[in-house]
Amino acid sequence: MGRQLLIRLVQSIISLFGMSLLIFVLVRISGDPVDLMRTSTTTEADLANIRAVWGLDKSYPEQYWIFLTGIFKGDLGTSLIQRRPVTTMIGEALPNSLSLAAVGFVIGIGGALILGVLAATNRDSWLDNGVKFLAVLGQALPGFWLGIVAIYIFSVYWHLLPTAGVGDASHYVLPGLTLAFFLMPGMMRLVRSSMLDVLGSEYVKLARIKGLPERTVIWKHALRNALIAPLTAAGAIFASLITGAVVLETVFAWPGVGRLMVTAVSGRDFPVVQGITMMVAVVVLAINLLVDITYAYVDPRIRL
């Protein structure tokens, strides 16, 4: 197991190098950010001075080397628009995205696990049909529409919850529940299908023959062996929630990484785009590595 983890770690480092090069190339292809600073009174000398100040007059290999060495030093550059360090901007936005993602993830994944198991153990019952209907409904409804409707009902009409921004616990209710409802359907269907496969296995039949309580058979033996596929999906979902909730962060005016990325892309603020994308790449690779470690805990056969 230790050898496999070492191999995965080396693969992650190589992937980071590849991601850094890909990000650097794609951002440069998108256009020259200096063009956005051009006004009716700007001269070519002014534009050349701007390029020199921001290091855009150097060759691409030199710019990439500066970007790569800055990553190892913890320096992701300075925003072209806000004139602030990118690490500072990400550091201000990331806790908001992480807190919202954590709330939505815990509620959504927890609810999906419970409903998926109950649906599988009560196959073709009203509960199973209700879970399948909820899954279809959740996948059909756009997240932004659900957020707008939630704001209208609970904030505008009933005046129960705040509409936007970060504050106390009440500010997390609407965006957190909307995010949870957005990620629940796919996970519910995955847990249900995995549980149905496991419930027909020989070791579950053997556990029942031994006289173990049904609760122990379902929640300890069956669910533990059915968690491999949901674990993989859960890791990818949590990583994507950090920046993937762009629409919800916009609807609820949530000052997270998603909104910061949208602003940077629209303004061709490539140091911010590069910094956020590299941060997401590190988070995704770290979560995937953590999921691999969790596999060994959930299924001891993988340790061998």
Secondary structure in CASP SS format (residue, H / E / C, confidence):
PFRMAT SS
TARGET T0000
AUTHOR 0000-0000-0000
METHOD secondary structure of the structure
MODEL  1
M C 1.00
G H 1.00
R H 1.00
Q H 1.00
L H 1.00
L H 1.00
I H 1.00
R H 1.00
L H 1.00
V H 1.00
Q H 1.00
S H 1.00
I H 1.00
I H 1.00
S H 1.00
L H 1.00
F H 1.00
G H 1.00
M H 1.00
S H 1.00
L H 1.00
L H 1.00
I H 1.00
F H 1.00
V H 1.00
L H 1.00
V H 1.00
R H 1.00
I H 1.00
S C 1.00
G C 1.00
D C 1.00
P H 1.00
V H 1.00
D H 1.00
L H 1.00
M H 1.00
R C 1.00
T C 1.00
S C 1.00
T C 1.00
T C 1.00
T C 1.00
E H 1.00
A H 1.00
D H 1.00
L H 1.00
A H 1.00
N H 1.00
I H 1.00
R H 1.00
A H 1.00
V H 1.00
W C 1.00
G C 1.00
L C 1.00
D C 1.00
K C 1.00
S C 1.00
Y H 1.00
P H 1.00
E H 1.00
Q H 1.00
Y H 1.00
W H 1.00
I H 1.00
F H 1.00
L H 1.00
T H 1.00
G H 1.00
I H 1.00
F H 1.00
K H 1.00
G C 1.00
D C 1.00
L C 1.00
G C 1.00
T E 1.00
S C 1.00
L C 1.00
I C 1.00
Q C 1.00
R C 1.00
R C 1.00
P E 1.00
V H 1.00
T H 1.00
T H 1.00
M H 1.00
I H 1.00
G H 1.00
E H 1.00
A H 1.00
L H 1.00
P H 1.00
N H 1.00
S H 1.00
L H 1.00
S H 1.00
L H 1.00
A H 1.00
A H 1.00
V H 1.00
G H 1.00
F H 1.00
V H 1.00
I H 1.00
G H 1.00
I H 1.00
G H 1.00
G H 1.00
A H 1.00
L H 1.00
I H 1.00
L H 1.00
G H 1.00
V H 1.00
L H 1.00
A H 1.00
A H 1.00
T H 1.00
N C 1.00
R C 1.00
D C 1.00
S C 1.00
W H 1.00
L H 1.00
D H 1.00
N H 1.00
G H 1.00
V H 1.00
K H 1.00
F H 1.00
L H 1.00
A H 1.00
V H 1.00
L H 1.00
G H 1.00
Q H 1.00
A H 1.00
L C 1.00
P C 1.00
G H 1.00
F H 1.00
W H 1.00
L H 1.00
G H 1.00
I H 1.00
V H 1.00
A H 1.00
I H 1.00
Y H 1.00
I H 1.00
F H 1.00
S H 1.00
V H 1.00
Y H 1.00
W C 1.00
H C 1.00
L C 1.00
L C 1.00
P C 1.00
T C 1.00
A C 1.00
G C 1.00
V C 1.00
G C 1.00
D C 1.00
A H 1.00
S H 1.00
H H 1.00
Y H 1.00
V H 1.00
L H 1.00
P H 1.00
G H 1.00
L H 1.00
T H 1.00
L H 1.00
A H 1.00
F H 1.00
F H 1.00
L H 1.00
M H 1.00
P H 1.00
G H 1.00
M H 1.00
M H 1.00
R H 1.00
L H 1.00
V H 1.00
R H 1.00
S H 1.00
S H 1.00
M H 1.00
L H 1.00
D H 1.00
V H 1.00
L H 1.00
G C 1.00
S C 1.00
E H 1.00
Y H 1.00
V H 1.00
K H 1.00
L H 1.00
A H 1.00
R H 1.00
I H 1.00
K C 1.00
G C 1.00
L C 1.00
P C 1.00
E H 1.00
R H 1.00
T H 1.00
V H 1.00
I H 1.00
W H 1.00
K H 1.00
H H 1.00
A H 1.00
L H 1.00
R H 1.00
N H 1.00
A C 1.00
L C 1.00
I H 1.00
A H 1.00
P H 1.00
L H 1.00
T H 1.00
A H 1.00
A H 1.00
G H 1.00
A H 1.00
I H 1.00
F H 1.00
A H 1.00
S H 1.00
L H 1.00
I H 1.00
T H 1.00
G H 1.00
A C 1.00
V H 1.00
V H 1.00
L H 1.00
E H 1.00
T H 1.00
V H 1.00
F C 1.00
A C 1.00
W C 1.00
P C 1.00
G C 1.00
V H 1.00
G H 1.00
R H 1.00
L H 1.00
M H 1.00
V H 1.00
T H 1.00
A H 1.00
V H 1.00
S H 1.00
G C 1.00
R C 1.00
D C 1.00
F H 1.00
P H 1.00
V H 1.00
V H 1.00
Q H 1.00
G H 1.00
I H 1.00
T H 1.00
M H 1.00
M H 1.00
V H 1.00
A H 1.00
V H 1.00
V H 1.00
V H 1.00
L H 1.00
A H 1.00
I H 1.00
N H 1.00
L H 1.00
L H 1.00
V H 1.00
D H 1.00
I H 1.00
T H 1.00
Y H 1.00
A H 1.00
Y H 1.00
V H 1.00
D C 1.00
P H 1.00
R H 1.00
I H 1.00
R H 1.00
L C 1.00
END
